[in-house]
Amino acid sequence: MAQHVEEMLIPLLRSIREPVALAGYCLGGTIAAAAAQAVPVRGLALIAAPWRFERFGPDALGQIDSIWQAAHETCDTLGLVPMEVLQAGFWQLDPARTIAKFEKFARLDPASAAAKNFVVLEDWANAGAPLTFAAGRQMFDDFFTADLPGRGQWRVAGQAVDPLTLPCPTVEFVSLTDRIVPAASAVGFADQRKLRLGHVGMVVGSSARQFLWQPLADWLTALPTPR
């Protein structure tokens, strides 16, 4: 993760030659927070972004660790962490909810708009590119197991990352019903917007525009113009 920030995101931001506003969803927010400490930005907005991984709780962390231990050797051989490994971790966080979701889908008319929307959403959610093994190893070992970000020990570009010390405006949108990234794992910015939408629903659900995208657009619009 740190290497991605140092070798890709930071050079990209510097190439723009003026401060930009950064917004990141899920681990993209974790990464954006690290970049915002290394490069001046106009503002930082986090959406369902984990930072204090210890606060996922012992049950979830135990399940995640079991999945990683089972997949570690294969992923090392591949040099990649496939999306299937990540999805298995997500499903284990709330197996009953995963089963109920597909049971509900099975009762839908296959030709209905609801069924078609379900398929489109599931295709999108499951179509992510694999992580490199190095990035996956850092996510599982350094984030979930050691909680380096939450303990102030994750170092990027030569310095420990602490989002609470950023000089730019910050905001975070957290979901109180998120089963993938619990609200307790957020950074804890003073400007924290609490939503009652799920991890995916807060981004693409029918209420996403009202409760996430419009407030985020308003916040971005109100940022000071760079000098």
Secondary structure per residue as TSV (DSSP state, phi and psi in degrees):
chain	resnum	aa	ss	phi	psi
A	1	M	-	360.0	-47.8
A	2	A	H	-60.4	-39.3
A	3	Q	H	-65.2	-38.2
A	4	H	H	-60.8	-42.8
A	5	V	I	-64.9	-46.9
A	6	E	I	-69.5	-38.9
A	7	E	I	-97.1	-16.0
A	8	M	I	-122.6	-56.9
A	9	L	I	-72.5	-45.9
A	10	I	H	-62.3	-47.2
A	11	P	H	-59.8	-37.1
A	12	L	H	-62.7	-46.6
A	13	L	H	-63.6	-40.0
A	14	R	H	-68.1	-28.7
A	15	S	H	-70.6	-19.7
A	16	I	H	-74.5	-26.3
A	17	R	-	72.8	9.5
A	18	E	S	-151.9	151.7
A	19	P	-	-60.8	138.6
A	20	V	-	-118.2	164.7
A	21	A	E	-89.6	135.1
A	22	L	E	-109.1	136.5
A	23	A	E	-132.4	134.7
A	24	G	E	-138.0	138.6
A	25	Y	E	-106.9	134.4
A	26	C	T	56.4	-131.3
A	27	L	H	-65.2	-20.4
A	28	G	H	-62.0	-30.9
A	29	G	H	-72.6	-38.7
A	30	T	H	-59.3	-44.4
A	31	I	H	-67.0	-42.2
A	32	A	H	-61.6	-37.0
A	33	A	H	-62.7	-38.6
A	34	A	H	-66.6	-41.6
A	35	A	H	-65.4	-36.7
A	36	A	H	-66.4	-21.7
A	37	Q	H	-82.4	-25.3
A	38	A	H	-91.1	-25.9
A	39	V	S	-131.2	133.6
A	40	P	-	-59.5	132.0
A	41	V	-	-130.0	159.6
A	42	R	S	-71.9	-33.0
A	43	G	E	-174.0	161.9
A	44	L	E	-131.8	123.4
A	45	A	E	-118.1	125.5
A	46	L	E	-110.1	137.7
A	47	I	E	-124.3	112.6
A	48	A	S	48.1	44.6
A	49	A	-	-99.2	123.4
A	50	P	-	-78.3	144.0
A	51	W	-	-137.5	-43.2
A	52	R	-	-99.4	82.8
A	53	F	G	-66.5	-25.7
A	54	E	G	-58.6	-27.7
A	55	R	G	-81.8	5.4
A	56	F	G	-66.4	-23.3
A	57	G	-	95.6	153.4
A	58	P	H	-62.4	-36.3
A	59	D	H	-65.2	-50.8
A	60	A	H	-63.9	-42.5
A	61	L	H	-64.9	-36.6
A	62	G	H	-65.1	-41.8
A	63	Q	H	-65.0	-42.8
A	64	I	H	-63.4	-41.8
A	65	D	H	-64.6	-39.3
A	66	S	H	-62.7	-42.4
A	67	I	H	-63.9	-42.3
A	68	W	H	-66.4	-41.7
A	69	Q	H	-62.6	-37.3
A	70	A	H	-71.4	-31.3
A	71	A	H	-98.7	-12.3
A	72	H	H	-54.9	-50.6
A	73	E	H	-63.9	-44.3
A	74	T	H	-64.1	-43.2
A	75	C	H	-63.8	-38.3
A	76	D	H	-61.8	-42.5
A	77	T	H	-65.2	-41.6
A	78	L	H	-72.1	-28.7
A	79	G	T	78.6	12.2
A	80	L	E	-143.5	157.5
A	81	V	E	-114.0	101.4
A	82	P	-	-63.1	156.6
A	83	M	H	-58.0	-31.3
A	84	E	H	-60.3	-34.1
A	85	V	H	-67.5	-43.3
A	86	L	H	-65.2	-42.9
A	87	Q	H	-64.5	-38.0
A	88	A	H	-59.7	-37.7
A	89	G	H	-65.1	-42.9
A	90	F	H	-62.0	-43.8
A	91	W	H	-63.5	-37.2
A	92	Q	H	-68.1	-20.2
A	93	L	H	-66.0	-30.0
A	94	D	S	-155.3	74.0
A	95	P	H	-58.0	-39.9
A	96	A	H	-62.3	-39.5
A	97	R	H	-67.9	-37.0
A	98	T	H	-63.2	-45.7
A	99	I	H	-63.8	-44.2
A	100	A	H	-61.1	-36.0
A	101	K	H	-61.7	-43.6
A	102	F	H	-78.8	-28.4
A	103	E	H	-62.4	-42.6
A	104	K	H	-63.7	-40.5
A	105	F	H	-62.8	-37.7
A	106	A	H	-64.4	-22.8
A	107	R	T	-89.0	-5.6
A	108	L	S	-80.8	151.3
A	109	D	-	-67.6	121.5
A	110	P	T	-55.7	-25.0
A	111	A	T	-89.8	-3.6
A	112	S	S	-75.1	158.2
A	113	A	H	-63.0	-36.5
A	114	A	H	-62.4	-42.3
A	115	A	H	-66.6	-42.5
A	116	K	H	-65.7	-39.9
A	117	N	H	-64.4	-38.3
A	118	F	H	-60.6	-45.6
A	119	V	H	-64.1	-43.4
A	120	V	H	-61.0	-44.4
A	121	L	H	-65.4	-43.0
A	122	E	H	-66.8	-38.6
A	123	D	H	-60.4	-43.6
A	124	W	H	-64.3	-45.3
A	125	A	H	-68.0	-25.4
A	126	N	T	-105.4	6.5
A	127	A	-	-102.7	15.6
A	128	G	-	-67.7	152.3
A	129	A	-	-71.6	152.0
A	130	P	-	-67.7	155.6
A	131	L	E	-84.1	151.3
A	132	T	E	-63.6	156.2
A	133	F	H	-61.2	-39.4
A	134	A	H	-62.1	-42.0
A	135	A	H	-67.6	-42.4
A	136	G	H	-64.5	-41.1
A	137	R	H	-61.4	-42.7
A	138	Q	I	-66.1	-38.3
A	139	M	I	-62.3	-49.5
A	140	F	I	-72.9	-48.7
A	141	D	I	-80.2	-48.0
A	142	D	I	-85.3	-30.3
A	143	F	I	-92.2	-64.3
A	144	F	I	-70.3	-40.6
A	145	T	I	-82.3	-50.0
A	146	A	T	-94.8	-15.5
A	147	D	-	49.5	49.9
A	148	L	T	-60.2	-41.5
A	149	P	T	-60.7	-49.9
A	150	G	T	-64.2	-27.0
A	151	R	T	-91.8	2.6
A	152	G	T	73.8	24.7
A	153	Q	-	-116.4	5.3
A	154	W	-	-82.2	119.6
A	155	R	E	-106.5	129.3
A	156	V	E	-134.7	133.3
A	157	A	T	54.4	37.8
A	158	G	T	83.5	5.9
A	159	Q	E	-141.7	149.7
A	160	A	E	-69.7	137.3
A	161	V	-	-90.1	127.1
A	162	D	-	-137.7	96.0
A	163	P	G	-59.4	-25.6
A	164	L	G	-71.5	-11.0
A	165	T	G	-101.8	3.4
A	166	L	-	-63.3	138.3
A	167	P	S	-81.8	-10.7
A	168	C	S	-87.7	163.4
A	169	P	-	-61.0	142.9
A	170	T	E	-136.7	151.5
A	171	V	E	-151.8	148.6
A	172	E	E	-137.3	137.9
A	173	F	E	-104.1	120.4
A	174	V	E	-122.9	149.5
A	175	S	E	-104.2	128.3
A	176	L	T	-77.9	-8.8
A	177	T	T	-118.4	18.5
A	178	D	-	-76.1	119.8
A	179	R	S	-91.8	-10.4
A	180	I	S	-95.9	-48.4
A	181	V	S	-121.9	97.3
A	182	P	-	-62.9	146.2
A	183	A	G	-57.2	-31.0
A	184	A	G	-65.3	-18.6
A	185	S	G	-87.2	-0.3
A	186	A	S	-69.0	165.8
A	187	V	-	-59.9	-48.1
A	188	G	-	102.1	37.7
A	189	F	-	-61.5	153.2
A	190	A	S	-61.2	-38.2
A	191	D	S	-93.8	91.5
A	192	Q	E	-119.8	122.3
A	193	R	E	-100.4	121.2
A	194	K	E	-99.8	125.7
A	195	L	E	-116.3	154.0
A	196	R	-	-111.3	57.2
A	197	L	S	-129.6	149.8
A	198	G	-	-69.9	176.8
A	199	H	T	-59.1	-41.3
A	200	V	T	-88.6	-40.2
A	201	G	H	-60.3	-32.2
A	202	M	H	-67.8	-18.2
A	203	V	H	-100.1	-40.0
A	204	V	H	-124.7	-0.1
A	205	G	S	-71.9	173.4
A	206	S	T	-64.9	-22.8
A	207	S	T	-100.5	3.3
A	208	A	H	-62.1	-40.3
A	209	R	I	-62.3	-43.3
A	210	Q	I	-70.1	-42.6
A	211	F	I	-100.2	-17.6
A	212	L	I	-119.7	-61.1
A	213	W	I	-67.7	-40.9
A	214	Q	H	-69.6	-45.5
A	215	P	H	-60.5	-36.9
A	216	L	H	-66.5	-42.8
A	217	A	H	-61.3	-41.7
A	218	D	H	-63.2	-41.1
A	219	W	H	-64.7	-44.2
A	220	L	H	-63.7	-40.6
A	221	T	H	-63.7	-32.6
A	222	A	T	-82.1	-5.2
A	223	L	S	-64.1	145.1
A	224	P	-	-60.4	143.4
A	225	T	-	-73.2	132.5
A	226	P	-	-63.9	142.2
A	227	R	-	-88.1	360.0
